[in-house]
Amino acid sequence: MKNILSDEFFDSYQKTQTSPIDSTSCGLPTIDRICRDSGGGRGFGRGWFITVAGNPGIGKSALALNFASACLSGTPEQPPEPCGIINLEMSPEQMSTRLYSLHTGTALRKLEHGGFSSLVWNITKEKLAGSPPLYVPDNLLTTWESCLEFAHECADAGVKWICLDYLQLATTGDEDTIYRTTQRIVTELRAFGVARDCTIICLSQFNRGTSSNYDSSPRSQGLFGGMILEASSDLCLLLDHSRFVRAGATQQLGRTYLLCTKNRHGACLEVPIEFDYSTLRISEANEYDERKWPK
């Protein structure tokens, strides 16, 4: 127990509030800007729990990898730093292909199995040289306990940015069991992030009612996992499947909005974003191009 009106607390409070900002950019300027408080308007703060949700196939894994790429790249205010990713959908090779492509701007098809170019790979390796570590499990993790153990291994190695892709695959059983276990996982993962001073990126699906509704934008109340997932999140970032469109001469672009529907540290808003499927890079629309986005 502590008295927040005591002189002792006043001193520690001032020390905390005047300490240097330690946050990681997500690569989207508007999202970085609305992360105030310990985010400093520069990105996700330490100990934060960020939920990223989207329908299957709309690009939530690609979005998380773009966030990881921004963390690995750093900014003038924040040096590059290592990441840890628990991907329960893809093999390490499949995830690496996507990360290598978007991080270096290399054509995805030139790195994929079946279209792999040794010449392109040699150039890509040169671009990746000197990058901080990105840790993934040795094998596919099949239990929540093994996921949490890996997260602790990452923290022990100095990693402060950890992503789980995605929440509902960290448990098995019928929908009711997955729902209940998801609530326990969220509570434990958030507690881990606070205790180890790690930024947690947690990917999630929507519930069936929300995922099947293409007439209106999703809300954080539609997250699969119920109130506990929304309540535990510092930010809820939702990909809007109701306004998703393909564009470009060869349909290689995807446009939609990233909705910030909860923000414990700043404003809630929507950001028009564009996927480039040739590299999986995601960018924020500028004010001149925004008119091309669906309303």
Rosetta blueprint (number, residue, H / E / L):
1 M L
2 K L
3 N L
4 I L
5 L L
6 S L
7 D H
8 E H
9 F H
10 F H
11 D H
12 S H
13 Y H
14 Q H
15 K H
16 T H
17 Q H
18 T L
19 S L
20 P L
21 I L
22 D L
23 S E
24 T E
25 S L
26 C L
27 G L
28 L L
29 P H
30 T H
31 I H
32 D H
33 R H
34 I L
35 C L
36 R L
37 D H
38 S H
39 G H
40 G L
41 G L
42 R L
43 G L
44 F E
45 G E
46 R L
47 G L
48 W L
49 F E
50 I E
51 T E
52 V E
53 A E
54 G L
55 N L
56 P L
57 G L
58 I L
59 G L
60 K H
61 S H
62 A H
63 L H
64 A H
65 L H
66 N H
67 F H
68 A H
69 S H
70 A H
71 C H
72 L H
73 S H
74 G L
75 T L
76 P L
77 E L
78 Q L
79 P L
80 P L
81 E L
82 P L
83 C E
84 G E
85 I E
86 I E
87 N E
88 L L
89 E L
90 M L
91 S L
92 P H
93 E H
94 Q H
95 M H
96 S H
97 T H
98 R H
99 L H
100 Y H
101 S H
102 L H
103 H H
104 T H
105 G L
106 T L
107 A L
108 L H
109 R H
110 K H
111 L L
112 E L
113 H L
114 G L
115 G L
116 F L
117 S L
118 S H
119 L H
120 V H
121 W H
122 N H
123 I H
124 T H
125 K H
126 E H
127 K H
128 L H
129 A L
130 G L
131 S L
132 P L
133 P L
134 L E
135 Y E
136 V L
137 P L
138 D L
139 N L
140 L L
141 L L
142 T L
143 T L
144 W H
145 E H
146 S H
147 C H
148 L H
149 E H
150 F H
151 A H
152 H H
153 E H
154 C H
155 A H
156 D H
157 A L
158 G L
159 V L
160 K L
161 W E
162 I E
163 C E
164 L E
165 D E
166 Y L
167 L H
168 Q H
169 L H
170 A H
171 T L
172 T L
173 G L
174 D L
175 E H
176 D H
177 T H
178 I H
179 Y H
180 R H
181 T H
182 T H
183 Q H
184 R H
185 I H
186 V H
187 T H
188 E H
189 L H
190 R H
191 A H
192 F H
193 G H
194 V H
195 A H
196 R H
197 D L
198 C L
199 T E
200 I E
201 I E
202 C E
203 L E
204 S E
205 Q L
206 F E
207 N L
208 R H
209 G H
210 T H
211 S H
212 S L
213 N L
214 Y L
215 D L
216 S L
217 S L
218 P L
219 R L
220 S H
221 Q H
222 G H
223 L E
224 F L
225 G L
226 G L
227 M H
228 I H
229 L H
230 E H
231 A H
232 S H
233 S L
234 D L
235 L E
236 C E
237 L E
238 L E
239 L E
240 D L
241 H H
242 S H
243 R H
244 F L
245 V E
246 R E
247 A E
248 G L
249 A L
250 T L
251 Q L
252 Q L
253 L E
254 G E
255 R E
256 T E
257 Y E
258 L E
259 L E
260 C E
261 T E
262 K E
263 N E
264 R L
265 H L
266 G L
267 A L
268 C L
269 L L
270 E E
271 V E
272 P E
273 I E
274 E E
275 F E
276 D E
277 Y L
278 S L
279 T L
280 L L
281 R E
282 I E
283 S E
284 E E
285 A L
286 N L
287 E L
288 Y L
289 D L
290 E H
291 R H
292 K H
293 W L
294 P L
295 K L
